[in-house]
Amino acid sequence: MTERLLARARAGDGDAFAELITPFRHELQVHCYRILGSTADAEDLLQETMMAAWRGLDRFEERAPLRAWLYRIATNKCLNALRDSGRRGSRWQYQPEIPLPEPTRGGDPAGGGEPLWLLPYPDSMLDDLPDTAPGPEARYLLRESVSLAFVAALQQLPPRQRAVLVLRDVLGFRAAETAEFLDCSLDAANNALRRARAGLASHLPPGWRDRSPLPGSQRERAVVERFAEAFERGDIDGVITLLTSDAWLTMPPLPFEYQGRAAAQFLSAISFRNGTRQFRLIATRANGQPAFGCYLRDPRAPIAHAHGLLVLTLDGDRICTLTRFMDNSVLPCFGLPRTLPWPGNDLRRCHGSRRIQVDHIPGDPGQSG
């Protein structure tokens, strides 16, 4: 069957080509996301990969499986994109209404710090991917390799190290295959992997693979529901009670991070404006973790405006990281609207839901804080 499809595709049959590559499209997009840290960039690079594969099909020699050939193209497209300093740029600018407090770490990227470029990935787009090791040398399960901690740590590595680690430890390709993908020697590929593993370990929190409860478990639901109830009530003390003593609050791509007491103070003074703001949360999932579309009540109208996405990283029965994505452009990927009615019977919270049914009210006044 594959041979016949390949022959037809090489003869210019676009339908045959689509049938050949469709089984790999989704996993290739996730591959690009791990390397790039952005769902939008991953989709762009997936399209470039498909175009390059279509144009280069005559050069596919069938010495390796079609899947491996496609991964080689996708990996090199991602590396080329990362070399293009003008590709990423600054797509979104954040202008707070009031000055942000002094962060625990991080600062103004203009002062020399590079912001971590990271966007969330919807769990609904992971549903048809197997949560098993896809190759003999894979070290990570799917839910581990798409977690925010893992993808964020990857973004701290140089591009080639990032690619080598994903190919070897996430996808399980062999050393010789990886060297061929990257057109380098076997020694160079192995050296890059050793450096990548050491670098990744330095950016991952200790015990990160074992600390969070299983997705969808009763233990996870209990923490998430308590958090949502406290957040919607504006009970800042209740929210803080659910945080570990060293919990982090991060807001990628902003280079500001707050930990412990500083994170609590930020939530009280900036997010809740000392009790003058009200929120509604709509449950979803991102990167294998519980998440919420966040909506801020409009004091002048009976609606709530989108206020980004909030992702929780759990440590047992507590929350060790709150990751706040302030850019509302991420919401459509999660089936979330720009506005919600306030109050309304449709503001339902259903843990793990993919989409919500609400009246859509046009308009997006932006957000801050």
C-alpha positions in Angstrom: 0.0 0.0 0.0 2.7 2.5 1.0 4.7 1.7 -2.2 1.7 2.4 -4.4 0.9 5.6 -2.6 4.5 6.7 -2.9 4.6 6.0 -6.6 1.4 7.9 -7.1 2.6 10.8 -5.0 5.9 11.0 -7.0 3.8 11.2 -10.1 2.2 14.3 -8.7 -0.9 12.9 -7.0 -1.5 15.3 -4.1 -4.2 13.0 -2.6 -1.8 10.1 -2.4 0.8 12.4 -0.7 -1.7 13.6 1.8 -2.7 10.0 2.6 1.0 9.1 3.1 1.9 11.9 5.5 -1.4 12.4 7.4 -0.6 9.7 10.0 2.5 11.7 11.0 1.3 15.3 10.9 0.2 15.6 14.5 3.3 14.0 16.1 5.5 16.2 13.9 3.7 19.3 15.1 4.3 18.2 18.7 8.0 17.6 17.8 8.2 21.1 16.4 6.5 22.5 19.6 9.0 20.9 21.9 11.9 22.5 20.0 10.3 25.9 19.4 8.1 26.2 22.5 5.2 27.8 20.5 2.1 26.2 19.1 1.8 28.8 16.4 5.5 28.4 15.3 5.1 24.6 15.4 2.1 24.8 13.0 4.1 27.1 10.7 7.1 24.7 10.7 4.8 21.7 10.1 3.5 23.4 7.0 7.0 24.1 5.8 8.0 20.5 6.5 5.1 19.2 4.5 5.9 21.5 1.6 9.6 20.5 1.7 8.6 16.8 1.7 6.3 17.3 -1.2 8.9 19.1 -3.3 11.7 16.6 -2.3 9.8 13.4 -2.6 11.9 12.3 -5.5 15.0 12.4 -3.2 13.4 10.1 -0.6 15.5 7.0 -1.1 13.6 4.7 1.2 16.7 3.6 3.0 14.9 4.7 6.2 11.2 4.8 7.0 9.1 7.7 5.8 8.5 8.8 9.4 12.3 9.1 10.0 12.7 11.1 6.8 9.9 13.5 7.8 11.5 14.0 11.3 14.8 14.8 9.6 13.1 17.5 7.5 11.1 18.9 10.5 14.1 19.0 12.8 16.2 20.9 10.4 13.4 23.3 9.6 13.1 24.1 13.3 16.9 24.6 13.6 16.8 27.0 10.6 13.9 28.9 12.2 15.8 29.3 15.5 18.8 30.7 13.6 16.6 33.3 12.0 16.7 36.0 14.6 14.0 38.0 13.0 11.4 35.2 12.9 10.3 35.2 16.5 10.6 38.9 17.4 8.2 40.4 19.8 4.7 39.4 18.8 3.1 40.6 22.0 3.8 43.6 24.1 2.7 43.9 27.7 2.0 47.3 29.2 0.9 47.1 32.9 -1.4 49.7 34.3 0.8 49.9 37.4 4.5 49.1 37.9 5.3 45.5 38.6 7.0 44.7 41.9 10.6 43.6 42.0 10.8 40.0 40.8 12.6 37.2 42.6 14.6 36.6 39.5 14.6 37.9 35.9 14.4 41.4 34.7 14.2 43.7 31.7 15.3 41.8 28.6 16.7 45.1 27.3 19.2 44.9 30.1 20.7 41.7 28.7 18.2 39.0 29.8 16.6 36.9 27.1 12.8 36.2 27.7 11.8 32.6 27.7 9.6 32.1 24.7 7.0 29.6 25.7 3.3 29.1 24.8 0.9 26.5 26.1 -0.1 23.4 24.1 -3.8 22.1 24.4 -4.3 18.6 25.7 -7.1 18.2 23.2 -4.3 18.1 20.5 -2.5 15.3 22.4 -5.4 12.9 22.6 -4.5 10.8 19.6 -0.8 10.4 20.5 0.4 7.3 22.4 1.7 7.8 25.9 4.3 5.2 25.4 8.0 5.3 24.4 8.0 5.6 20.6 11.5 4.3 20.2 14.0 2.0 21.9 16.1 4.8 23.5 13.2 7.0 24.7 13.4 8.1 28.3 10.3 10.2 28.7 6.6 9.5 28.5 4.4 11.8 26.4 3.0 13.6 29.4 6.5 14.3 30.8 7.9 15.5 27.5 5.2 18.1 26.9 5.0 19.3 30.5 5.7 23.0 31.0 8.7 22.3 33.1 10.3 20.1 30.5 9.5 22.3 27.5 10.7 25.4 29.4 13.9 23.6 30.3 14.4 22.7 26.7 14.2 26.3 25.6 17.2 27.0 27.8 19.4 24.7 25.7 21.3 25.7 22.5 19.2 24.7 19.4 21.3 21.7 18.3 21.5 20.3 21.9 17.7 20.8 22.1 17.1 18.8 18.9 19.5 16.0 19.8 17.9 15.5 23.2 14.4 15.4 21.7 15.3 13.0 19.0 17.2 10.6 21.3 15.5 10.8 24.7 11.9 11.8 23.7 11.5 10.1 20.4 13.9 7.2 20.9 15.9 7.5 17.7 19.2 5.8 17.7 22.5 7.7 17.9 23.4 6.9 14.3 20.0 8.1 13.0 20.3 11.3 15.0 23.8 12.0 13.5 22.4 11.4 10.1 19.4 13.7 10.7 21.8 16.5 11.8 24.5 15.8 9.2 27.2 15.4 11.9 29.5 12.7 13.1 28.4 10.1 15.7 30.8 11.5 18.2 29.4 15.1 17.7 25.9 13.8 18.2 26.8 11.9 21.4 28.7 14.8 22.8 25.8 17.1 22.1 23.5 14.7 23.9 25.7 14.5 27.0 25.8 18.3 27.2 22.1 18.6 26.6 21.3 16.1 29.4 23.4 17.9 31.9 21.9 21.3 30.8 18.4 20.0 31.0 18.9 18.5 34.5 20.2 21.9 35.7 17.0 23.6 34.6 14.5 21.0 35.9 13.2 21.1 39.5 14.3 18.1 41.6 11.9 15.2 41.4 9.7 16.9 38.8 8.6 13.6 37.2 7.2 12.1 40.4 5.7 15.1 42.3 2.5 15.7 40.4 -0.6 13.5 40.8 -1.8 11.5 37.8 -3.8 13.6 35.3 -7.6 13.4 36.0 -7.1 11.6 39.3 -9.3 12.4 42.3 -6.2 13.9 44.0 -5.6 16.3 41.2 -9.3 17.2 40.9 -9.5 18.1 44.6 -6.6 20.5 44.5 -7.8 22.1 41.2 -11.4 22.6 42.4 -10.3 24.1 45.7 -8.0 26.5 43.8 -10.8 27.5 41.4 -13.3 28.2 44.2 -10.9 30.3 46.1 -9.7 32.2 43.0 -13.3 33.0 41.9 -14.3 34.1 45.4 -11.3 36.5 45.5 -10.0 34.6 48.6 -6.4 35.3 48.2 -5.6 33.6 51.6 -7.3 30.5 50.3 -5.3 30.6 47.1 -2.0 31.1 49.0 -2.8 28.2 51.3 -2.8 25.9 48.3 0.7 27.0 47.2 3.9 25.4 48.4 6.1 27.7 50.5 8.5 28.0 47.6 5.9 28.2 44.8 6.8 30.1 41.6 4.7 32.6 39.7 5.9 32.9 36.1 4.5 34.9 33.1 6.3 33.8 29.9 7.5 35.4 27.7 7.9 38.2 30.4 11.2 37.7 32.1 9.8 38.2 35.6 9.4 35.4 38.1 8.2 35.6 41.7 8.7 33.0 44.4 7.2 32.3 47.8 6.2 35.5 49.7 6.9 37.6 46.6 4.5 35.4 44.5 1.8 35.8 47.2 2.3 39.6 47.3 2.0 39.8 43.5 -1.3 37.9 43.4 -2.8 40.1 46.1 -1.5 43.5 44.9 -1.4 43.0 41.1 -3.8 40.2 40.1 -6.6 40.9 42.6 -5.8 44.6 43.2 -6.3 44.0 46.9 -9.8 42.7 46.4 -11.1 45.1 43.8 -11.1 42.6 40.9 -13.3 39.5 40.3 -12.6 36.6 38.0 -14.2 33.6 36.5 -12.2 30.5 35.5 -13.1 28.0 32.8 -11.4 24.6 33.2 -9.3 23.2 30.4 -5.9 21.4 30.2 -2.6 22.4 28.8 0.7 20.5 28.5 -0.8 17.6 30.4 -1.6 19.9 33.3 -4.8 21.5 34.7 -5.4 24.9 33.3 -8.0 27.7 33.2 -9.2 30.3 30.8 -9.1 33.4 33.0 -11.9 36.1 32.7 -11.9 39.5 34.4 -15.2 41.1 35.3 -16.0 44.3 33.5 -17.2 46.9 36.1 -19.2 48.8 33.5 -21.0 45.9 31.8 -22.4 42.4 32.7 -19.6 40.6 30.9 -16.1 39.2 31.7 -13.2 39.8 29.3 -10.5 37.2 28.5 -7.5 37.6 30.7 -5.2 34.9 29.4 -4.6 31.3 30.5 -3.5 30.0 33.9 -1.7 26.7 34.1 -1.1 24.9 37.4 1.9 22.6 38.2 1.1 20.4 41.1 3.4 19.0 43.8 1.3 16.4 45.7 -1.6 18.3 47.2 -0.2 21.7 46.6 0.6 24.0 43.7 4.3 24.6 43.1 4.0 26.8 40.0 1.4 29.1 38.6 2.2 29.9 34.9 0.2 32.9 33.6 0.0 33.3 29.8 -1.3 36.8 29.4 -1.7 36.7 25.6 -5.3 36.2 24.7 -4.3 34.8 21.3 -3.7 31.4 22.9 -7.4 31.0 23.8 -8.9 29.9 20.5 -6.6 26.8 20.5 -8.4 25.8 23.7 -11.9 26.5 22.4 -12.2 29.5 24.7 -14.1 32.7 23.8 -12.9 36.3 24.3 -15.8 37.2 26.5 -18.3 35.6 28.9 -21.7 36.8 30.3 -21.6 37.9 33.9 -23.5 36.6 35.8 -24.8 33.7 33.7 -25.9 30.1 34.1 -23.5 29.1 31.4 -20.4 29.8 33.5 -20.0 26.1 34.2 -16.8 24.6 35.5 -16.2 21.1 34.3 -12.7 19.8 35.0 -11.0 18.5 31.9 -13.6 19.9 29.5 -12.3 20.7 26.0 -14.9 23.3 25.0 -17.6 25.4 26.7 -20.9 26.6 25.4 -21.4 30.3 26.1 -22.8 33.3 24.4 -20.0 35.0 22.4 -19.9 38.8 22.9 -17.5 40.4 20.4 -14.7 42.6 21.5 -11.4 42.3 23.4 -10.3 45.3 25.3 -6.9 43.8 26.1 -5.6 43.0 29.5 -3.1 43.9 32.1 -1.9 42.7 35.4 
